[in-house]
């Protein structure tokens, strides 16, 4: 058996530029006023089953991924993007445990500094699975 961490090929569900508003930040004004957040996500999976069945139940549903990202972000009211990123990865891993091999997630705050497009973090987590 080969571990997913050694696998050279994988399929990816991509969400780019998911924009929404939530409470996030350390500053007093960030704790009371929602601000824009942009999330980009790559979810590593295998398309073998859905490629044959054409059944959404056999893949990672990107609409559901987007809903989870927004609802978790709004409900948690994180102080740091690192905390939010970790919470999102945990929620997505839990929901798609059967088919998810790993995640790369960016959480960006575009309206923080005047001289940059955005600030934020990128996290990658690979989940050990025997396949």
C-alpha positions as CSV (number, residue, x, y, z in Angstrom):
1,X,0.0,0.0,0.0
2,X,1.1,3.5,-0.8
3,X,0.7,6.5,1.6
4,X,-1.0,9.6,0.1
5,X,2.1,11.6,1.2
6,X,4.1,9.5,-1.3
7,X,1.6,9.7,-4.1
8,X,2.7,11.7,-7.1
9,X,-0.7,12.2,-8.6
10,X,-3.8,13.7,-7.1
11,X,-7.0,15.5,-8.3
12,X,-7.9,18.9,-6.9
13,X,-11.2,20.7,-6.3
14,X,-10.4,24.4,-6.5
15,X,-12.2,27.4,-5.1
16,X,-10.6,30.8,-5.9
17,X,-11.7,34.1,-4.7
18,X,-14.5,33.2,-2.3
19,X,-15.3,36.7,-0.9
20,X,-17.5,37.3,2.2
21,X,-17.5,39.5,5.3
22,X,-17.0,38.4,8.9
23,X,-15.5,39.6,12.2
24,X,-11.8,38.8,12.2
25,X,-8.9,40.6,13.8
26,X,-7.3,41.8,17.0
27,X,-7.9,45.6,16.9
28,X,-11.0,46.9,18.7
29,X,-12.6,48.2,15.5
30,X,-12.1,44.7,13.9
31,X,-14.0,43.1,16.8
32,X,-17.2,45.1,16.0
33,X,-17.2,45.7,12.3
34,X,-17.2,43.0,9.7
35,X,-14.5,43.1,7.0
36,X,-13.9,41.4,3.7
37,X,-12.1,38.1,3.6
38,X,-11.0,36.2,0.6
39,X,-10.5,32.4,0.8
40,X,-8.8,30.3,-1.9
41,X,-8.8,26.6,-1.4
42,X,-7.4,23.5,-3.0
43,X,-8.9,20.2,-1.8
44,X,-6.9,17.1,-2.8
45,X,-9.0,14.1,-3.6
46,X,-9.4,11.4,-6.2
47,X,-11.8,11.7,-9.1
48,X,-11.8,8.1,-10.2
49,X,-15.3,7.3,-8.8
50,X,-17.0,10.5,-9.9
51,X,-15.4,10.2,-13.3
52,X,-17.2,7.0,-13.9
53,X,-20.5,7.6,-12.1
54,X,-21.1,11.3,-12.8
55,X,-22.6,11.4,-9.3
56,X,-21.9,14.4,-7.1
57,X,-22.0,12.1,-4.1
58,X,-18.7,10.6,-5.3
59,X,-16.6,13.8,-5.0
60,X,-16.0,16.8,-2.9
61,X,-18.9,19.2,-3.6
62,X,-17.4,22.6,-4.1
63,X,-20.7,24.4,-3.3
64,X,-20.8,22.6,0.1
65,X,-17.1,23.5,0.7
66,X,-17.9,27.2,0.0
67,X,-20.9,27.0,2.4
68,X,-18.7,25.5,5.2
69,X,-16.0,28.1,4.7
70,X,-18.4,31.0,5.0
71,X,-20.5,29.6,7.9
72,X,-17.5,28.6,10.0
73,X,-15.8,32.0,9.3
74,X,-18.8,34.0,10.3
75,X,-19.6,31.9,13.4
76,X,-16.1,31.7,14.9
77,X,-15.2,35.5,15.0
78,X,-11.5,34.7,15.0
79,X,-8.8,37.1,16.1
80,X,-6.2,35.6,13.8
81,X,-6.2,34.3,10.3
82,X,-4.1,31.4,11.5
83,X,-6.8,30.3,13.9
84,X,-9.5,30.7,11.2
85,X,-7.4,28.7,8.7
86,X,-6.9,25.9,11.1
87,X,-10.6,25.8,12.0
88,X,-11.6,25.7,8.3
89,X,-9.2,22.8,7.6
90,X,-10.6,20.9,10.6
91,X,-14.2,21.4,9.5
92,X,-13.5,20.4,5.9
93,X,-11.5,17.4,6.9
94,X,-14.3,16.3,9.2
95,X,-17.0,16.7,6.6
96,X,-15.1,15.1,3.7
97,X,-13.1,12.5,5.7
98,X,-13.8,9.7,3.3
99,X,-12.5,11.4,0.2
100,X,-10.1,14.2,1.2
101,X,-6.4,13.6,1.1
102,X,-5.3,17.1,1.9
103,X,-6.0,20.8,1.7
104,X,-4.2,24.0,0.8
105,X,-6.0,27.0,2.1
106,X,-5.4,30.8,1.9
107,X,-7.1,33.3,4.1
108,X,-6.6,36.8,2.9
109,X,-7.6,40.2,4.3
110,X,-7.6,42.7,1.4
111,X,-8.5,45.9,3.2
112,X,-5.8,46.1,5.9
113,X,-2.8,47.9,4.4
114,X,-3.2,50.6,1.9
115,X,-0.1,49.7,-0.2
116,X,-0.8,46.0,-0.7
117,X,-3.5,43.9,-2.3
118,X,-4.0,41.7,0.7
119,X,-2.3,40.2,3.8
120,X,-3.0,36.7,5.0
121,X,-1.8,33.1,5.3
122,X,-1.5,29.9,3.4
123,X,-1.7,26.5,5.1
124,X,-1.2,23.1,3.6
125,X,-2.2,19.9,5.4
126,X,-1.9,16.4,4.0
127,X,-3.8,13.7,5.7
128,X,-2.2,10.3,5.9
129,X,-4.4,7.6,4.3
130,X,-3.6,4.2,3.0
131,X,-5.0,3.9,-0.5
